[in-house]
Amino acid sequence: MKATVYIATSVDGFIARKNGDIDWLPGGEDAEGGEDYGYQEFIDSVDALVMGRNTYELALSFDSWPYGEKPVFVLRNTD
């Protein structure tokens, strides 16, 4: 089994702002003048995703589900 991490972090080591927002991330190739920084190649190479509950809930709020039919395993630290 191979596990690979692909994550965007700020210089100070954070994934999101204190309020949970990820508006600082570039829009990717969908955005005007953006690029995906290898994201599409990476996501095409994986069989399943593991993410935390907060990330999962944020992804649910997107206009469309970005992970297609790939299985997603959600980790949480509460009951």
HTML snippet that shows the backbone in 3Dmol.js (N, CA, C, O; Angstrom):
<script src="https://3Dmol.org/build/3Dmol-min.js"></script>
<div id="view" style="width:600px;height:400px;position:relative"></div>
<script>
const pdb = `
ATOM      1  N   MET A   1       0.836  -1.165   0.000  1.00  0.00           N
ATOM      2  CA  MET A   1       0.000   0.000   0.000  1.00  0.00           C
ATOM      3  C   MET A   1       0.885   1.233   0.000  1.00  0.00           C
ATOM      4  O   MET A   1       1.927   1.268   0.655  1.00  0.00           O
ATOM      5  N   LYS A   2       0.460   2.234  -0.736  1.00  0.00           N
ATOM      6  CA  LYS A   2       1.186   3.489  -0.805  1.00  0.00           C
ATOM      7  C   LYS A   2       0.263   4.614  -0.340  1.00  0.00           C
ATOM      8  O   LYS A   2      -0.885   4.697  -0.777  1.00  0.00           O
ATOM      9  N   ALA A   3       0.752   5.459   0.525  1.00  0.00           N
ATOM     10  CA  ALA A   3      -0.002   6.626   0.978  1.00  0.00           C
ATOM     11  C   ALA A   3       0.755   7.877   0.570  1.00  0.00           C
ATOM     12  O   ALA A   3       1.965   7.972   0.776  1.00  0.00           O
ATOM     13  N   THR A   4       0.053   8.828  -0.003  1.00  0.00           N
ATOM     14  CA  THR A   4       0.648  10.075  -0.465  1.00  0.00           C
ATOM     15  C   THR A   4      -0.167  11.236   0.069  1.00  0.00           C
ATOM     16  O   THR A   4      -1.396  11.176   0.106  1.00  0.00           O
ATOM     17  N   VAL A   5       0.514  12.286   0.482  1.00  0.00           N
ATOM     18  CA  VAL A   5      -0.166  13.482   0.977  1.00  0.00           C
ATOM     19  C   VAL A   5       0.007  14.596  -0.036  1.00  0.00           C
ATOM     20  O   VAL A   5       1.114  14.868  -0.503  1.00  0.00           O
ATOM     21  N   TYR A   6      -1.087  15.225  -0.363  1.00  0.00           N
ATOM     22  CA  TYR A   6      -1.073  16.419  -1.216  1.00  0.00           C
ATOM     23  C   TYR A   6      -1.865  17.467  -0.463  1.00  0.00           C
ATOM     24  O   TYR A   6      -3.080  17.342  -0.305  1.00  0.00           O
ATOM     25  N   ILE A   7      -1.181  18.498   0.000  1.00  0.00           N
ATOM     26  CA  ILE A   7      -1.857  19.487   0.835  1.00  0.00           C
ATOM     27  C   ILE A   7      -1.286  20.875   0.561  1.00  0.00           C
ATOM     28  O   ILE A   7      -0.087  21.040   0.332  1.00  0.00           O
ATOM     29  N   ALA A   8      -2.152  21.842   0.591  1.00  0.00           N
ATOM     30  CA  ALA A   8      -1.718  23.234   0.471  1.00  0.00           C
ATOM     31  C   ALA A   8      -1.630  23.811   1.873  1.00  0.00           C
ATOM     32  O   ALA A   8      -2.584  23.734   2.647  1.00  0.00           O
ATOM     33  N   THR A   9      -0.489  24.386   2.194  1.00  0.00           N
ATOM     34  CA  THR A   9      -0.331  25.036   3.498  1.00  0.00           C
ATOM     35  C   THR A   9       0.282  26.409   3.308  1.00  0.00           C
ATOM     36  O   THR A   9       1.047  26.643   2.372  1.00  0.00           O
ATOM     37  N   SER A  10      -0.059  27.298   4.197  1.00  0.00           N
ATOM     38  CA  SER A  10       0.531  28.630   4.179  1.00  0.00           C
ATOM     39  C   SER A  10       1.960  28.542   4.720  1.00  0.00           C
ATOM     40  O   SER A  10       2.361  27.516   5.270  1.00  0.00           O
ATOM     41  N   VAL A  11       2.706  29.604   4.561  1.00  0.00           N
ATOM     42  CA  VAL A  11       4.091  29.635   5.033  1.00  0.00           C
ATOM     43  C   VAL A  11       4.165  29.349   6.533  1.00  0.00           C
ATOM     44  O   VAL A  11       5.130  28.746   7.003  1.00  0.00           O
ATOM     45  N   ASP A  12       3.161  29.777   7.276  1.00  0.00           N
ATOM     46  CA  ASP A  12       3.167  29.540   8.719  1.00  0.00           C
ATOM     47  C   ASP A  12       2.546  28.196   9.105  1.00  0.00           C
ATOM     48  O   ASP A  12       2.301  27.944  10.284  1.00  0.00           O
ATOM     49  N   GLY A  13       2.288  27.323   8.110  1.00  0.00           N
ATOM     50  CA  GLY A  13       1.884  25.955   8.390  1.00  0.00           C
ATOM     51  C   GLY A  13       0.397  25.697   8.538  1.00  0.00           C
ATOM     52  O   GLY A  13       0.005  24.637   9.026  1.00  0.00           O
ATOM     53  N   PHE A  14      -0.437  26.637   8.130  1.00  0.00           N
ATOM     54  CA  PHE A  14      -1.873  26.440   8.264  1.00  0.00           C
ATOM     55  C   PHE A  14      -2.501  26.057   6.932  1.00  0.00           C
ATOM     56  O   PHE A  14      -2.031  26.458   5.867  1.00  0.00           O
ATOM     57  N   ILE A  15      -3.577  25.271   7.013  1.00  0.00           N
ATOM     58  CA  ILE A  15      -4.317  24.858   5.830  1.00  0.00           C
ATOM     59  C   ILE A  15      -5.446  25.847   5.554  1.00  0.00           C
ATOM     60  O   ILE A  15      -5.772  26.110   4.397  1.00  0.00           O
ATOM     61  N   ALA A  16      -6.033  26.385   6.594  1.00  0.00           N
ATOM     62  CA  ALA A  16      -7.156  27.319   6.474  1.00  0.00           C
ATOM     63  C   ALA A  16      -6.961  28.483   7.431  1.00  0.00           C
ATOM     64  O   ALA A  16      -6.138  28.439   8.345  1.00  0.00           O
ATOM     65  N   ARG A  17      -7.741  29.517   7.192  1.00  0.00           N
ATOM     66  CA  ARG A  17      -7.737  30.645   8.129  1.00  0.00           C
ATOM     67  C   ARG A  17      -8.362  30.210   9.452  1.00  0.00           C
ATOM     68  O   ARG A  17      -8.945  29.128   9.528  1.00  0.00           O
ATOM     69  N   LYS A  18      -8.253  31.025  10.484  1.00  0.00           N
ATOM     70  CA  LYS A  18      -8.821  30.674  11.796  1.00  0.00           C
ATOM     71  C   LYS A  18     -10.319  30.410  11.712  1.00  0.00           C
ATOM     72  O   LYS A  18     -10.854  29.616  12.485  1.00  0.00           O
ATOM     73  N   ASN A  19     -11.001  31.072  10.774  1.00  0.00           N
ATOM     74  CA  ASN A  19     -12.444  30.872  10.621  1.00  0.00           C
ATOM     75  C   ASN A  19     -12.773  29.682   9.709  1.00  0.00           C
ATOM     76  O   ASN A  19     -13.941  29.433   9.411  1.00  0.00           O
ATOM     77  N   GLY A  20     -11.734  28.943   9.263  1.00  0.00           N
ATOM     78  CA  GLY A  20     -11.937  27.773   8.419  1.00  0.00           C
ATOM     79  C   GLY A  20     -11.943  28.062   6.931  1.00  0.00           C
ATOM     80  O   GLY A  20     -12.040  27.139   6.123  1.00  0.00           O
ATOM     81  N   ASP A  21     -11.842  29.330   6.556  1.00  0.00           N
ATOM     82  CA  ASP A  21     -11.904  29.707   5.144  1.00  0.00           C
ATOM     83  C   ASP A  21     -10.623  29.327   4.401  1.00  0.00           C
ATOM     84  O   ASP A  21      -9.530  29.392   4.964  1.00  0.00           O
ATOM     85  N   ILE A  22     -10.761  28.938   3.159  1.00  0.00           N
ATOM     86  CA  ILE A  22      -9.596  28.608   2.309  1.00  0.00           C
ATOM     87  C   ILE A  22      -9.510  29.552   1.116  1.00  0.00           C
ATOM     88  O   ILE A  22      -8.983  29.190   0.064  1.00  0.00           O
ATOM     89  N   ASP A  23     -10.034  30.767   1.290  1.00  0.00           N
ATOM     90  CA  ASP A  23     -10.065  31.727   0.188  1.00  0.00           C
ATOM     91  C   ASP A  23      -8.676  32.179  -0.269  1.00  0.00           C
ATOM     92  O   ASP A  23      -8.547  32.798  -1.325  1.00  0.00           O
ATOM     93  N   TRP A  24      -7.655  31.882   0.501  1.00  0.00           N
ATOM     94  CA  TRP A  24      -6.306  32.277   0.133  1.00  0.00           C
ATOM     95  C   TRP A  24      -5.702  31.327  -0.914  1.00  0.00           C
ATOM     96  O   TRP A  24      -4.691  31.655  -1.535  1.00  0.00           O
ATOM     97  N   LEU A  25      -6.317  30.161  -1.110  1.00  0.00           N
ATOM     98  CA  LEU A  25      -5.790  29.204  -2.080  1.00  0.00           C
ATOM     99  C   LEU A  25      -6.045  29.677  -3.502  1.00  0.00           C
ATOM    100  O   LEU A  25      -7.093  30.261  -3.775  1.00  0.00           O
ATOM    101  N   PRO A  26      -5.098  29.435  -4.424  1.00  0.00           N
ATOM    102  CA  PRO A  26      -5.350  29.798  -5.823  1.00  0.00           C
ATOM    103  C   PRO A  26      -6.511  28.968  -6.371  1.00  0.00           C
ATOM    104  O   PRO A  26      -6.759  27.852  -5.913  1.00  0.00           O
ATOM    105  N   GLY A  27      -7.207  29.518  -7.342  1.00  0.00           N
ATOM    106  CA  GLY A  27      -8.380  28.860  -7.895  1.00  0.00           C
ATOM    107  C   GLY A  27      -8.091  27.682  -8.793  1.00  0.00           C
ATOM    108  O   GLY A  27      -9.023  26.971  -9.168  1.00  0.00           O
ATOM    109  N   GLY A  28      -6.861  27.442  -9.151  1.00  0.00           N
ATOM    110  CA  GLY A  28      -6.550  26.344 -10.059  1.00  0.00           C
ATOM    111  C   GLY A  28      -6.790  26.742 -11.494  1.00  0.00           C
ATOM    112  O   GLY A  28      -7.017  27.917 -11.787  1.00  0.00           O
ATOM    113  N   GLU A  29      -6.744  25.779 -12.390  1.00  0.00           N
ATOM    114  CA  GLU A  29      -6.833  26.106 -13.805  1.00  0.00           C
ATOM    115  C   GLU A  29      -8.210  26.612 -14.202  1.00  0.00           C
ATOM    116  O   GLU A  29      -8.369  27.173 -15.286  1.00  0.00           O
ATOM    117  N   ASP A  30      -9.219  26.423 -13.337  1.00  0.00           N
ATOM    118  CA  ASP A  30     -10.541  26.971 -13.631  1.00  0.00           C
ATOM    119  C   ASP A  30     -10.511  28.493 -13.568  1.00  0.00           C
ATOM    120  O   ASP A  30     -11.220  29.171 -14.312  1.00  0.00           O
ATOM    121  N   ALA A  31      -9.686  29.017 -12.675  1.00  0.00           N
ATOM    122  CA  ALA A  31      -9.622  30.462 -12.498  1.00  0.00           C
ATOM    123  C   ALA A  31      -8.793  31.090 -13.612  1.00  0.00           C
ATOM    124  O   ALA A  31      -7.875  30.473 -14.154  1.00  0.00           O
ATOM    125  N   GLU A  32      -9.135  32.313 -13.934  1.00  0.00           N
ATOM    126  CA  GLU A  32      -8.413  33.009 -14.987  1.00  0.00           C
ATOM    127  C   GLU A  32      -6.938  33.132 -14.629  1.00  0.00           C
ATOM    128  O   GLU A  32      -6.592  33.686 -13.586  1.00  0.00           O
ATOM    129  N   GLY A  33      -6.071  32.617 -15.490  1.00  0.00           N
ATOM    130  CA  GLY A  33      -4.637  32.705 -15.272  1.00  0.00           C
ATOM    131  C   GLY A  33      -4.110  31.752 -14.218  1.00  0.00           C
ATOM    132  O   GLY A  33      -2.924  31.796 -13.892  1.00  0.00           O
ATOM    133  N   GLY A  34      -4.966  30.887 -13.674  1.00  0.00           N
ATOM    134  CA  GLY A  34      -4.538  29.979 -12.622  1.00  0.00           C
ATOM    135  C   GLY A  34      -3.903  28.714 -13.178  1.00  0.00           C
ATOM    136  O   GLY A  34      -3.990  28.435 -14.373  1.00  0.00           O
ATOM    137  N   GLU A  35      -3.283  27.974 -12.321  1.00  0.00           N
ATOM    138  CA  GLU A  35      -2.769  26.659 -12.684  1.00  0.00           C
ATOM    139  C   GLU A  35      -3.046  25.716 -11.536  1.00  0.00           C
ATOM    140  O   GLU A  35      -3.274  26.154 -10.408  1.00  0.00           O
ATOM    141  N   ASP A  36      -3.029  24.415 -11.815  1.00  0.00           N
ATOM    142  CA  ASP A  36      -3.443  23.469 -10.780  1.00  0.00           C
ATOM    143  C   ASP A  36      -2.293  22.898  -9.963  1.00  0.00           C
ATOM    144  O   ASP A  36      -2.534  22.099  -9.058  1.00  0.00           O
ATOM    145  N   TYR A  37      -1.054  23.280 -10.250  1.00  0.00           N
ATOM    146  CA  TYR A  37       0.108  22.868  -9.455  1.00  0.00           C
ATOM    147  C   TYR A  37       0.219  21.349  -9.305  1.00  0.00           C
ATOM    148  O   TYR A  37       0.690  20.858  -8.279  1.00  0.00           O
ATOM    149  N   GLY A  38      -0.209  20.620 -10.313  1.00  0.00           N
ATOM    150  CA  GLY A  38      -0.105  19.166 -10.290  1.00  0.00           C
ATOM    151  C   GLY A  38      -1.264  18.459  -9.634  1.00  0.00           C
ATOM    152  O   GLY A  38      -1.243  17.236  -9.495  1.00  0.00           O
ATOM    153  N   TYR A  39      -2.281  19.204  -9.226  1.00  0.00           N
ATOM    154  CA  TYR A  39      -3.397  18.605  -8.508  1.00  0.00           C
ATOM    155  C   TYR A  39      -4.129  17.561  -9.346  1.00  0.00           C
ATOM    156  O   TYR A  39      -4.384  16.458  -8.862  1.00  0.00           O
ATOM    157  N   GLN A  40      -4.472  17.884 -10.587  1.00  0.00           N
ATOM    158  CA  GLN A  40      -5.250  16.952 -11.394  1.00  0.00           C
ATOM    159  C   GLN A  40      -4.485  15.659 -11.650  1.00  0.00           C
ATOM    160  O   GLN A  40      -5.064  14.574 -11.594  1.00  0.00           O
ATOM    161  N   GLU A  41      -3.204  15.767 -11.927  1.00  0.00           N
ATOM    162  CA  GLU A  41      -2.383  14.565 -12.115  1.00  0.00           C
ATOM    163  C   GLU A  41      -2.383  13.717 -10.838  1.00  0.00           C
ATOM    164  O   GLU A  41      -2.490  12.492 -10.897  1.00  0.00           O
ATOM    165  N   PHE A  42      -2.264  14.377  -9.696  1.00  0.00           N
ATOM    166  CA  PHE A  42      -2.286  13.661  -8.425  1.00  0.00           C
ATOM    167  C   PHE A  42      -3.634  12.982  -8.203  1.00  0.00           C
ATOM    168  O   PHE A  42      -3.679  11.786  -7.918  1.00  0.00           O
ATOM    169  N   ILE A  43      -4.721  13.718  -8.326  1.00  0.00           N
ATOM    170  CA  ILE A  43      -6.042  13.159  -8.018  1.00  0.00           C
ATOM    171  C   ILE A  43      -6.382  12.018  -8.972  1.00  0.00           C
ATOM    172  O   ILE A  43      -7.089  11.084  -8.593  1.00  0.00           O
ATOM    173  N   ASP A  44      -5.890  12.087 -10.196  1.00  0.00           N
ATOM    174  CA  ASP A  44      -6.102  10.991 -11.151  1.00  0.00           C
ATOM    175  C   ASP A  44      -5.348   9.733 -10.754  1.00  0.00           C
ATOM    176  O   ASP A  44      -5.696   8.637 -11.192  1.00  0.00           O
ATOM    177  N   SER A  45      -4.312   9.881  -9.924  1.00  0.00           N
ATOM    178  CA  SER A  45      -3.458   8.745  -9.567  1.00  0.00           C
ATOM    179  C   SER A  45      -3.894   8.032  -8.281  1.00  0.00           C
ATOM    180  O   SER A  45      -3.331   6.991  -7.943  1.00  0.00           O
ATOM    181  N   VAL A  46      -4.873   8.565  -7.565  1.00  0.00           N
ATOM    182  CA  VAL A  46      -5.261   7.965  -6.289  1.00  0.00           C
ATOM    183  C   VAL A  46      -6.552   7.156  -6.425  1.00  0.00           C
ATOM    184  O   VAL A  46      -7.391   7.420  -7.287  1.00  0.00           O
ATOM    185  N   ASP A  47      -6.681   6.159  -5.541  1.00  0.00           N
ATOM    186  CA  ASP A  47      -7.865   5.304  -5.547  1.00  0.00           C
ATOM    187  C   ASP A  47      -8.915   5.757  -4.540  1.00  0.00           C
ATOM    188  O   ASP A  47     -10.106   5.505  -4.730  1.00  0.00           O
ATOM    189  N   ALA A  48      -8.484   6.421  -3.472  1.00  0.00           N
ATOM    190  CA  ALA A  48      -9.400   6.854  -2.418  1.00  0.00           C
ATOM    191  C   ALA A  48      -8.778   8.041  -1.691  1.00  0.00           C
ATOM    192  O   ALA A  48      -7.575   8.280  -1.793  1.00  0.00           O
ATOM    193  N   LEU A  49      -9.602   8.778  -0.961  1.00  0.00           N
ATOM    194  CA  LEU A  49      -9.126   9.945  -0.214  1.00  0.00           C
ATOM    195  C   LEU A  49      -9.443   9.789   1.261  1.00  0.00           C
ATOM    196  O   LEU A  49     -10.445   9.179   1.634  1.00  0.00           O
ATOM    197  N   VAL A  50      -8.575  10.349   2.100  1.00  0.00           N
ATOM    198  CA  VAL A  50      -8.788  10.409   3.544  1.00  0.00           C
ATOM    199  C   VAL A  50      -8.722  11.878   3.917  1.00  0.00           C
ATOM    200  O   VAL A  50      -7.775  12.579   3.559  1.00  0.00           O
ATOM    201  N   MET A  51      -9.739  12.341   4.643  1.00  0.00           N
ATOM    202  CA  MET A  51      -9.736  13.742   5.057  1.00  0.00           C
ATOM    203  C   MET A  51     -10.406  13.873   6.416  1.00  0.00           C
ATOM    204  O   MET A  51     -11.140  12.992   6.864  1.00  0.00           O
ATOM    205  N   GLY A  52     -10.134  14.983   7.043  1.00  0.00           N
ATOM    206  CA  GLY A  52     -10.766  15.272   8.321  1.00  0.00           C
ATOM    207  C   GLY A  52     -12.200  15.721   8.145  1.00  0.00           C
ATOM    208  O   GLY A  52     -12.610  16.112   7.052  1.00  0.00           O
ATOM    209  N   ARG A  53     -12.954  15.663   9.215  1.00  0.00           N
ATOM    210  CA  ARG A  53     -14.371  16.021   9.169  1.00  0.00           C
ATOM    211  C   ARG A  53     -14.597  17.447   8.712  1.00  0.00           C
ATOM    212  O   ARG A  53     -15.494  17.704   7.909  1.00  0.00           O
ATOM    213  N   ASN A  54     -13.788  18.391   9.215  1.00  0.00           N
ATOM    214  CA  ASN A  54     -13.970  19.788   8.821  1.00  0.00           C
ATOM    215  C   ASN A  54     -13.723  19.986   7.334  1.00  0.00           C
ATOM    216  O   ASN A  54     -14.454  20.728   6.677  1.00  0.00           O
ATOM    217  N   THR A  55     -12.705  19.334   6.801  1.00  0.00           N
ATOM    218  CA  THR A  55     -12.430  19.429   5.365  1.00  0.00           C
ATOM    219  C   THR A  55     -13.572  18.824   4.557  1.00  0.00           C
ATOM    220  O   THR A  55     -13.979  19.375   3.535  1.00  0.00           O
ATOM    221  N   TYR A  56     -14.082  17.695   5.020  1.00  0.00           N
ATOM    222  CA  TYR A  56     -15.204  17.045   4.348  1.00  0.00           C
ATOM    223  C   TYR A  56     -16.431  17.961   4.327  1.00  0.00           C
ATOM    224  O   TYR A  56     -17.077  18.122   3.292  1.00  0.00           O
ATOM    225  N   GLU A  57     -16.741  18.554   5.472  1.00  0.00           N
ATOM    226  CA  GLU A  57     -17.901  19.436   5.533  1.00  0.00           C
ATOM    227  C   GLU A  57     -17.715  20.659   4.639  1.00  0.00           C
ATOM    228  O   GLU A  57     -18.677  21.135   4.035  1.00  0.00           O
ATOM    229  N   LEU A  58     -16.490  21.171   4.550  1.00  0.00           N
ATOM    230  CA  LEU A  58     -16.222  22.287   3.653  1.00  0.00           C
ATOM    231  C   LEU A  58     -16.430  21.852   2.206  1.00  0.00           C
ATOM    232  O   LEU A  58     -17.044  22.578   1.424  1.00  0.00           O
ATOM    233  N   ALA A  59     -15.924  20.676   1.845  1.00  0.00           N
ATOM    234  CA  ALA A  59     -16.080  20.181   0.475  1.00  0.00           C
ATOM    235  C   ALA A  59     -17.550  19.997   0.116  1.00  0.00           C
ATOM    236  O   ALA A  59     -17.932  20.190  -1.038  1.00  0.00           O
ATOM    237  N   LEU A  60     -18.373  19.629   1.087  1.00  0.00           N
ATOM    238  CA  LEU A  60     -19.802  19.485   0.834  1.00  0.00           C
ATOM    239  C   LEU A  60     -20.448  20.815   0.449  1.00  0.00           C
ATOM    240  O   LEU A  60     -21.486  20.832  -0.212  1.00  0.00           O
ATOM    241  N   SER A  61     -19.843  21.920   0.856  1.00  0.00           N
ATOM    242  CA  SER A  61     -20.408  23.238   0.564  1.00  0.00           C
ATOM    243  C   SER A  61     -20.025  23.754  -0.824  1.00  0.00           C
ATOM    244  O   SER A  61     -20.562  24.772  -1.260  1.00  0.00           O
ATOM    245  N   PHE A  62     -19.116  23.085  -1.524  1.00  0.00           N
ATOM    246  CA  PHE A  62     -18.698  23.516  -2.859  1.00  0.00           C
ATOM    247  C   PHE A  62     -19.863  23.361  -3.837  1.00  0.00           C
ATOM    248  O   PHE A  62     -20.790  22.589  -3.592  1.00  0.00           O
ATOM    249  N   ASP A  63     -19.808  24.094  -4.935  1.00  0.00           N
ATOM    250  CA  ASP A  63     -20.858  24.007  -5.953  1.00  0.00           C
ATOM    251  C   ASP A  63     -20.994  22.598  -6.523  1.00  0.00           C
ATOM    252  O   ASP A  63     -22.097  22.154  -6.843  1.00  0.00           O
ATOM    253  N   SER A  64     -19.869  21.902  -6.646  1.00  0.00           N
ATOM    254  CA  SER A  64     -19.907  20.510  -7.116  1.00  0.00           C
ATOM    255  C   SER A  64     -18.888  19.698  -6.326  1.00  0.00           C
ATOM    256  O   SER A  64     -17.896  20.236  -5.836  1.00  0.00           O
ATOM    257  N   TRP A  65     -19.142  18.406  -6.210  1.00  0.00           N
ATOM    258  CA  TRP A  65     -18.251  17.511  -5.468  1.00  0.00           C
ATOM    259  C   TRP A  65     -16.981  17.329  -6.284  1.00  0.00           C
ATOM    260  O   TRP A  65     -17.045  16.823  -7.404  1.00  0.00           O
ATOM    261  N   PRO A  66     -15.810  17.733  -5.746  1.00  0.00           N
ATOM    262  CA  PRO A  66     -14.581  17.740  -6.547  1.00  0.00           C
ATOM    263  C   PRO A  66     -13.886  16.381  -6.686  1.00  0.00           C
ATOM    264  O   PRO A  66     -12.885  16.286  -7.397  1.00  0.00           O
ATOM    265  N   TYR A  67     -14.381  15.337  -6.035  1.00  0.00           N
ATOM    266  CA  TYR A  67     -13.650  14.083  -5.992  1.00  0.00           C
ATOM    267  C   TYR A  67     -14.287  12.974  -6.819  1.00  0.00           C
ATOM    268  O   TYR A  67     -13.878  11.817  -6.722  1.00  0.00           O
ATOM    269  N   GLY A  68     -15.271  13.313  -7.621  1.00  0.00           N
ATOM    270  CA  GLY A  68     -15.894  12.330  -8.494  1.00  0.00           C
ATOM    271  C   GLY A  68     -16.457  11.149  -7.722  1.00  0.00           C
ATOM    272  O   GLY A  68     -17.116  11.317  -6.696  1.00  0.00           O
ATOM    273  N   GLU A  69     -16.188   9.952  -8.227  1.00  0.00           N
ATOM    274  CA  GLU A  69     -16.703   8.721  -7.614  1.00  0.00           C
ATOM    275  C   GLU A  69     -15.706   8.065  -6.656  1.00  0.00           C
ATOM    276  O   GLU A  69     -15.955   6.968  -6.156  1.00  0.00           O
ATOM    277  N   LYS A  70     -14.585   8.731  -6.403  1.00  0.00           N
ATOM    278  CA  LYS A  70     -13.570   8.144  -5.523  1.00  0.00           C
ATOM    279  C   LYS A  70     -14.122   7.988  -4.102  1.00  0.00           C
ATOM    280  O   LYS A  70     -14.808   8.879  -3.603  1.00  0.00           O
ATOM    281  N   PRO A  71     -13.825   6.864  -3.455  1.00  0.00           N
ATOM    282  CA  PRO A  71     -14.243   6.712  -2.058  1.00  0.00           C
ATOM    283  C   PRO A  71     -13.534   7.738  -1.184  1.00  0.00           C
ATOM    284  O   PRO A  71     -12.360   8.044  -1.391  1.00  0.00           O
ATOM    285  N   VAL A  72     -14.263   8.264  -0.203  1.00  0.00           N
ATOM    286  CA  VAL A  72     -13.704   9.247   0.726  1.00  0.00           C
ATOM    287  C   VAL A  72     -13.917   8.723   2.137  1.00  0.00           C
ATOM    288  O   VAL A  72     -15.042   8.416   2.531  1.00  0.00           O
ATOM    289  N   PHE A  73     -12.832   8.622   2.893  1.00  0.00           N
ATOM    290  CA  PHE A  73     -12.874   8.187   4.284  1.00  0.00           C
ATOM    291  C   PHE A  73     -12.672   9.420   5.146  1.00  0.00           C
ATOM    292  O   PHE A  73     -11.678  10.133   5.005  1.00  0.00           O
ATOM    293  N   VAL A  74     -13.624   9.669   6.045  1.00  0.00           N
ATOM    294  CA  VAL A  74     -13.602  10.873   6.870  1.00  0.00           C
ATOM    295  C   VAL A  74     -13.178  10.513   8.286  1.00  0.00           C
ATOM    296  O   VAL A  74     -13.775   9.643   8.920  1.00  0.00           O
ATOM    297  N   LEU A  75     -12.145  11.186   8.775  1.00  0.00           N
ATOM    298  CA  LEU A  75     -11.650  10.986  10.136  1.00  0.00           C
ATOM    299  C   LEU A  75     -12.194  12.070  11.039  1.00  0.00           C
ATOM    300  O   LEU A  75     -12.338  13.220  10.624  1.00  0.00           O
ATOM    301  N   ARG A  76     -12.495  11.707  12.270  1.00  0.00           N
ATOM    302  CA  ARG A  76     -12.946  12.695  13.248  1.00  0.00           C
ATOM    303  C   ARG A  76     -12.397  12.314  14.615  1.00  0.00           C
ATOM    304  O   ARG A  76     -11.995  11.172  14.838  1.00  0.00           O
ATOM    305  N   ASN A  77     -12.385  13.262  15.511  1.00  0.00           N
ATOM    306  CA  ASN A  77     -11.873  12.964  16.842  1.00  0.00           C
ATOM    307  C   ASN A  77     -12.934  13.142  17.914  1.00  0.00           C
ATOM    308  O   ASN A  77     -12.606  13.292  19.091  1.00  0.00           O
ATOM    309  N   THR A  78     -14.200  13.128  17.522  1.00  0.00           N
ATOM    310  CA  THR A  78     -15.318  13.208  18.460  1.00  0.00           C
ATOM    311  C   THR A  78     -16.323  12.114  18.136  1.00  0.00           C
ATOM    312  O   THR A  78     -16.299  11.552  17.041  1.00  0.00           O
ATOM    313  N   ASP A  79     -17.205  11.809  19.079  1.00  0.00           N
ATOM    314  CA  ASP A  79     -18.242  10.791  18.835  1.00  0.00           C
ATOM    315  C   ASP A  79     -19.407  11.331  18.076  1.00  0.00           C
ATOM    316  O   ASP A  79     -20.355  10.597  17.796  1.00  0.00           O
TER     317      ASP A  79
END
`;
const viewer = $3Dmol.createViewer("view");
viewer.addModel(pdb, "pdb");
viewer.setStyle({}, {cartoon: {color: "spectrum"}});
viewer.zoomTo();
viewer.render();
</script>
